[in-house]
Amino acid sequence: MGTNNQFRSVIQWEDPRSNELFLKFTEKGDEIKNASKLILQEGQGCILTYEGKVVAVFSEAGMYDLKSDNKPFLTSIRKFSKLQDGSEHIMGIWFYRKADILNMRWGTRVPIAYTDPTYTFPILLSAFGNYSIKITEPRNFFENVVAGKEYFGHAELKEIFLSRITQNITDYLANAKFSYVDIDSNLNNIATEVRSKTEDVFNDLGFEVLDYRIEGTQFDKETLDRIAKISDVQAEVLAAKIAGINYTEHQQLQAMRDAANNEGGGAGILMGMNAGMGAGAMMNQGTQQQQAPQQAAPQVESPMDKLKKLKELFDMELINEEEFALKKKEILDSM
């Protein structure tokens, strides 16, 4: 910023970069005294200090004659620059960014722990997104945060906000307790609530929140594994319904199929059938209790029903003739 010409005619913020928020004009005091023009581009402002104190804030774009008294701010420049003879560091000029500050990133620094209200197991949730802001009180922020630093940029600003807003976001999500199945459909609502709960932090530092977005969420691996298991069971229940059988019957068929793939052969199939019946009964127990609390205990399967199922296994070639005959004799002997 500036040239090596000691008797420059213009003070301006040359080639501002998007990550620069406050930047001090660092040329020698003699150049400030001898300058005749101050230029502010659209989206720029200027802060004047004298002996470390803010004496003026200038926020209108344009070219101004430092040798006239057409603006109070310029009058201040003339007055204080005249007092500067013999010293190069009494007066300071900081340019600041008035334009919108876009796409500032945020994210929860540690996962948020709570109990899923639907599945009732503990989960860890992380969230991330971006926000856009605009400085509305440059003097307040300059005096309380910048504090005379020659450069203040995006990285410094982001760190300040993250240290102040992350706890608000964490508290809200922990108390809201969104279920895994509800989180994605509520991202807009979550963003609205988080913005309202963090807006005071931005306002207190002299900024207006223009936009606040949640780009996504992420659950810990243990939560994803639990959800995957639940999804598998739900898919099996749906498949059984489509096939026209209940979940118990589906478990029986699954057990028989698994047993058929083992070295146990037909004996393994029969054991798998009994295991499937037991597993299905456990899975259906809660539903049966809700649907018919007073329902009597299920009837014991008759020998005829057992023989029919045994014949179906034989016809499907899931057991051989010897196994069929052996199991048939056991059923007949039990009559």
C-alpha positions as CSV (number, residue, x, y, z in Angstrom):
1,M,0.0,0.0,0.0
2,G,1.5,3.3,-1.1
3,T,4.8,4.2,-2.9
4,N,8.2,5.3,-1.9
5,N,7.5,9.0,-2.8
6,Q,7.9,10.9,0.4
7,F,5.7,13.7,-0.7
8,R,2.8,11.6,-2.0
9,S,-0.4,13.4,-2.9
10,V,-2.9,10.6,-2.1
11,I,-3.7,8.3,0.8
12,Q,-5.7,5.2,-0.2
13,W,-6.2,1.5,0.4
14,E,-4.6,0.0,-2.7
15,D,-5.3,-3.5,-3.8
16,P,-7.4,-4.7,-0.8
17,R,-7.6,-8.4,-0.5
18,S,-10.7,-10.4,0.6
19,N,-9.1,-11.7,3.8
20,E,-8.1,-8.2,5.0
21,L,-10.5,-6.6,7.5
22,F,-8.4,-3.9,9.1
23,L,-5.2,-2.6,7.7
24,K,-3.0,0.3,9.0
25,F,-1.6,2.9,6.6
26,T,2.0,2.4,7.5
27,E,3.8,5.2,5.5
28,K,5.8,7.8,7.4
29,G,4.1,10.6,9.1
30,D,5.6,13.2,6.7
31,E,3.7,11.6,3.9
32,I,0.4,11.9,5.9
33,K,1.1,15.5,6.5
34,N,1.9,16.3,3.0
35,A,-0.9,14.3,1.3
36,S,-3.5,16.4,-0.3
37,K,-6.2,13.7,-1.0
38,L,-7.9,10.8,0.8
39,I,-9.7,8.2,-1.4
40,L,-12.1,5.6,-0.1
41,Q,-13.5,3.0,-2.5
42,E,-17.0,1.5,-2.2
43,G,-17.0,-1.1,0.6
44,Q,-14.2,0.7,2.5
45,G,-14.1,2.8,5.7
46,C,-11.4,4.6,7.6
47,I,-10.5,5.1,11.3
48,L,-8.3,7.9,12.5
49,T,-6.4,7.8,15.8
50,Y,-4.5,10.4,17.6
51,E,-2.1,9.3,20.4
52,G,-3.7,5.9,20.5
53,K,-7.3,7.1,20.7
54,V,-10.0,7.0,18.0
55,V,-10.9,10.6,17.0
56,A,-12.9,9.9,13.8
57,V,-14.5,7.2,11.8
58,F,-15.1,7.8,8.1
59,S,-17.5,5.5,6.1
60,E,-18.4,7.3,2.9
61,A,-16.8,6.4,-0.3
62,G,-15.2,9.2,-2.4
63,M,-12.2,11.5,-2.8
64,Y,-11.7,14.2,-0.2
65,D,-9.4,17.2,-0.1
66,L,-7.2,17.0,3.0
67,K,-6.4,20.7,2.8
68,S,-10.0,22.0,3.1
69,D,-12.5,21.9,5.9
70,N,-15.3,20.4,3.9
71,K,-15.8,17.4,6.3
72,P,-15.4,17.1,10.1
73,F,-13.2,14.1,9.6
74,L,-10.9,16.0,7.2
75,T,-10.8,18.9,9.6
76,S,-9.5,16.4,12.2
77,I,-6.8,15.2,9.8
78,R,-5.6,18.8,9.2
79,K,-5.7,19.7,12.9
80,F,-3.8,16.6,14.1
81,S,-1.4,16.5,11.2
82,K,-0.3,20.0,12.0
83,L,0.5,18.9,15.6
84,Q,2.6,16.2,14.3
85,D,5.7,18.2,13.5
86,G,8.7,16.4,14.9
87,S,6.9,13.1,15.4
88,E,6.0,10.4,12.9
89,H,3.8,8.2,15.1
90,I,1.2,10.5,16.8
91,M,-1.6,10.0,14.2
92,G,-2.7,6.7,12.7
93,I,-5.0,5.7,9.9
94,W,-6.6,2.3,9.6
95,F,-8.7,1.2,6.6
96,Y,-11.4,-1.3,7.3
97,R,-13.7,-3.5,5.1
98,K,-17.3,-2.3,5.0
99,A,-18.3,-4.8,2.3
100,D,-20.0,-8.1,3.3
101,I,-17.7,-10.8,4.8
102,L,-18.8,-14.0,3.1
103,N,-18.5,-17.7,3.8
104,M,-17.0,-17.7,7.2
105,R,-16.7,-21.3,8.3
106,W,-17.8,-22.7,11.6
107,G,-18.0,-26.2,13.2
108,T,-18.5,-27.9,16.5
109,R,-15.0,-28.5,17.9
110,V,-15.9,-31.6,19.9
111,P,-18.9,-33.9,19.2
112,I,-22.1,-33.2,21.1
113,A,-23.3,-36.1,23.3
114,Y,-26.9,-36.9,24.1
115,T,-29.4,-39.8,24.0
116,D,-31.3,-40.3,20.9
117,P,-35.0,-39.8,21.7
118,T,-36.2,-42.5,19.2
119,Y,-33.7,-45.2,19.6
120,T,-32.7,-44.4,23.2
121,F,-29.0,-45.0,22.9
122,P,-26.2,-42.5,23.4
123,I,-25.0,-40.7,20.2
124,L,-22.2,-38.2,19.3
125,L,-23.2,-35.5,16.8
126,S,-20.9,-33.0,15.0
127,A,-22.2,-30.1,12.8
128,F,-20.6,-27.6,10.4
129,G,-21.6,-24.8,8.1
130,N,-20.9,-21.2,7.1
131,Y,-22.1,-17.7,7.8
132,S,-21.8,-14.2,6.3
133,I,-21.5,-11.0,8.3
134,K,-21.0,-7.2,7.9
135,I,-19.3,-4.9,10.3
136,T,-21.7,-2.2,11.7
137,E,-19.8,-0.8,14.6
138,P,-16.2,-0.6,13.4
139,R,-15.1,1.7,16.2
140,N,-16.4,-0.7,18.9
141,F,-14.5,-3.6,17.3
142,F,-11.4,-1.6,16.6
143,E,-11.2,-0.4,20.2
144,N,-12.0,-3.7,21.9
145,V,-10.5,-6.3,19.6
146,V,-8.1,-4.9,17.0
147,A,-6.5,-2.7,19.6
148,G,-4.0,-1.1,17.3
149,K,-2.8,-4.2,15.4
150,E,-1.5,-3.2,12.0
151,Y,-3.3,-6.1,10.3
152,F,-6.5,-8.0,11.3
153,G,-7.9,-10.6,8.9
154,H,-10.3,-13.4,8.4
155,A,-8.4,-16.0,10.4
156,E,-8.3,-13.8,13.5
157,L,-12.0,-12.9,13.2
158,K,-13.0,-16.6,12.7
159,E,-11.1,-17.7,15.8
160,I,-12.8,-15.0,17.9
161,F,-16.3,-16.0,16.7
162,L,-15.7,-19.7,17.0
163,S,-14.5,-19.4,20.6
164,R,-17.8,-17.5,21.4
165,I,-20.5,-19.2,19.4
166,T,-19.6,-22.9,19.5
167,Q,-20.9,-23.3,23.1
168,N,-24.2,-21.8,22.1
169,I,-24.6,-24.2,19.2
170,T,-23.5,-27.2,21.4
171,D,-26.0,-26.3,24.1
172,Y,-28.9,-25.9,21.7
173,L,-28.3,-29.2,19.8
174,A,-27.8,-31.1,23.1
175,N,-31.1,-29.8,24.5
176,A,-33.0,-30.2,21.2
177,K,-32.1,-33.9,21.0
178,F,-32.9,-34.4,17.4
179,S,-33.2,-38.1,16.5
180,Y,-30.9,-39.6,13.9
181,V,-33.9,-39.9,11.5
182,D,-35.0,-36.3,12.0
183,I,-31.7,-34.4,11.8
184,D,-31.4,-34.0,8.0
185,S,-35.0,-32.8,7.6
186,N,-34.6,-30.2,10.2
187,L,-31.4,-28.5,9.0
188,N,-33.1,-25.3,8.1
189,N,-34.9,-25.1,11.4
190,I,-31.7,-25.8,13.3
191,A,-29.9,-23.0,11.3
192,T,-32.7,-20.6,12.2
193,E,-32.5,-21.4,15.9
194,V,-28.7,-21.4,16.1
195,R,-28.6,-18.0,14.4
196,S,-31.0,-16.5,16.9
197,K,-29.0,-18.0,19.8
198,T,-25.7,-16.7,18.5
199,E,-26.8,-13.3,17.0
200,D,-26.1,-11.4,20.3
201,V,-22.5,-12.6,20.1
202,F,-22.0,-11.0,16.7
203,N,-23.9,-7.8,17.6
204,D,-21.9,-7.3,20.8
205,L,-18.7,-7.3,18.7
206,G,-20.2,-4.9,16.2
207,F,-21.3,-7.2,13.4
208,E,-24.6,-8.0,11.7
209,V,-25.4,-11.6,10.7
210,L,-26.4,-11.6,7.0
211,D,-26.7,-15.4,6.5
212,Y,-26.3,-18.5,8.6
213,R,-26.2,-22.0,7.2
214,I,-25.7,-25.6,8.3
215,E,-24.1,-27.6,5.5
216,G,-24.2,-31.0,7.2
217,T,-24.0,-33.1,10.3
218,Q,-21.9,-36.2,11.2
219,F,-22.5,-39.0,13.7
220,D,-19.8,-41.1,15.3
221,K,-19.0,-44.6,14.0
222,E,-20.7,-46.3,16.9
223,T,-24.0,-44.5,16.2
224,L,-23.8,-45.3,12.5
225,D,-23.2,-49.0,13.3
226,R,-26.2,-49.2,15.6
227,I,-28.4,-47.5,13.0
228,A,-27.2,-49.9,10.3
229,K,-28.3,-52.9,12.5
230,I,-31.7,-51.3,13.1
231,S,-32.1,-50.6,9.4
232,D,-31.3,-54.2,8.6
233,V,-34.0,-55.4,10.9
234,Q,-36.5,-52.9,9.5
235,A,-35.7,-54.0,6.0
236,E,-36.3,-57.7,6.9
237,V,-39.6,-56.8,8.5
238,L,-40.7,-55.0,5.3
239,A,-39.5,-57.9,3.1
240,A,-41.5,-60.3,5.2
241,K,-44.6,-58.1,4.9
242,I,-44.2,-57.9,1.1
243,A,-43.8,-61.7,0.9
244,G,-47.0,-62.2,2.9
245,I,-45.4,-63.8,6.0
246,N,-44.8,-62.5,9.5
247,Y,-41.5,-61.8,11.0
248,T,-41.3,-65.1,12.9
249,E,-41.7,-67.1,9.7
250,H,-39.1,-64.9,8.0
251,Q,-36.7,-65.6,10.8
252,Q,-37.4,-69.3,10.5
253,L,-36.6,-69.3,6.8
254,Q,-33.5,-67.2,7.4
255,A,-32.3,-69.7,10.1
256,M,-32.9,-72.6,7.8
257,R,-31.0,-71.0,4.9
258,D,-28.1,-70.2,7.2
259,A,-28.1,-73.8,8.6
260,A,-28.2,-75.2,5.0
261,N,-24.9,-73.4,4.3
262,N,-23.2,-75.0,7.2
263,E,-21.6,-78.4,7.4
264,G,-24.3,-79.6,9.8
265,G,-26.6,-80.5,6.9
266,G,-30.2,-81.5,7.7
267,A,-29.6,-81.6,11.4
268,G,-28.4,-78.1,11.3
269,I,-31.5,-77.1,9.4
270,L,-33.8,-78.5,12.0
271,M,-31.8,-76.8,14.8
272,G,-31.9,-73.5,12.8
273,M,-35.6,-73.8,12.4
274,N,-36.1,-74.1,16.1
275,A,-33.6,-71.2,16.7
276,G,-35.4,-69.1,14.2
277,M,-38.8,-69.7,15.8
278,G,-37.3,-68.6,19.2
279,A,-35.7,-65.5,17.8
280,G,-38.9,-64.5,16.0
281,A,-40.9,-65.0,19.1
282,M,-38.6,-62.6,21.0
283,M,-38.8,-60.0,18.3
284,N,-42.6,-60.2,18.1
285,Q,-43.2,-60.3,21.8
286,G,-43.3,-56.5,22.3
287,T,-45.7,-56.0,19.4
288,Q,-48.0,-58.8,20.6
289,Q,-48.2,-57.3,24.0
290,Q,-49.2,-53.9,22.7
291,Q,-51.7,-55.2,20.2
292,A,-53.4,-57.7,22.5
293,P,-52.4,-57.3,26.2
294,Q,-55.0,-59.8,27.3
295,Q,-54.3,-62.3,24.5
296,A,-53.9,-65.9,25.7
297,A,-50.7,-67.9,25.3
298,P,-50.2,-69.2,21.7
299,Q,-51.3,-72.8,21.1
300,V,-48.7,-75.5,21.0
301,E,-48.0,-76.7,17.4
302,S,-49.8,-80.0,16.7
303,P,-48.0,-83.1,15.5
304,M,-49.9,-82.8,12.2
305,D,-48.6,-79.3,11.7
306,K,-45.0,-80.5,12.4
307,L,-45.4,-83.3,10.0
308,K,-46.6,-80.9,7.3
309,K,-43.6,-78.6,7.8
310,L,-41.3,-81.6,7.8
311,K,-42.8,-82.8,4.5
312,E,-42.3,-79.3,3.0
313,L,-38.6,-79.4,4.0
314,F,-38.3,-82.9,2.4
315,D,-40.0,-81.7,-0.8
316,M,-37.8,-78.6,-1.0
317,E,-34.8,-81.0,-0.7
318,L,-33.5,-79.3,2.4
319,I,-33.3,-82.6,4.2
320,N,-32.6,-86.1,2.8
321,E,-34.8,-89.1,3.1
322,E,-33.0,-90.6,6.1
323,E,-33.3,-87.3,8.0
324,F,-37.0,-87.1,7.1
325,A,-37.7,-90.6,8.3
326,L,-35.9,-90.0,11.6
327,K,-37.6,-86.8,12.4
328,K,-41.0,-88.2,11.3
329,K,-40.5,-91.2,13.7
330,E,-39.7,-88.7,16.6
331,I,-42.9,-86.8,15.9
332,L,-45.1,-89.9,15.7
333,D,-43.5,-91.3,18.9
334,S,-44.5,-88.1,20.8
335,M,-48.2,-88.5,20.0
